[in-house]
Amino acid sequence: MRQVIGLVVAVGLIISGFAPGWPAEAASNDVLQRALRFLELYQDAGGSWSGPTPPPQRTLSPWEVTPVVVAALLWAGEPADGDTLRQGLGWVRSHAGDAATVQIDSWTVLALSLAGDRELAVRVSERLLN
């Protein structure tokens, strides 16, 4: 439970800063750096993130969490070739399109676009449009 709350807070801190020039400023923000380190600690061995939610109990699938976390880390300026993001991006790339919902596919497209993987982002986008 504590892990999921921490995950939500960490992603929320990163995403809440969506503003022009924000990624450059985030690098010097200690709170955001701790949030990024938290995400690194709770990454699954396969590169994804998931977990239970507070009541009513429901498990968040890796498809619901991983593209959001990857997009948030990339937006915050984390290098795509760092261990955490390389593993997370690998998971997103290998599972792109597995869970067909508009929300999951949209986050997947954002994560892939921020990582510079235009070809796969376009393929997932085309599926959204069909």
Secondary structure, DSSP 8 states (H G I E B T S, - for coil): -HHHHHHHHHHHHHHTT-STTHHHHHTT-HHHHHHHHHHHHT--TTS---EE-SSS--EE-HHHHHHHHHHHHHHTT--TTSHHHHHHHHHHHHHTTSS--HHHHHHHHHHHHHTT-HHHHHHHHHHHH-
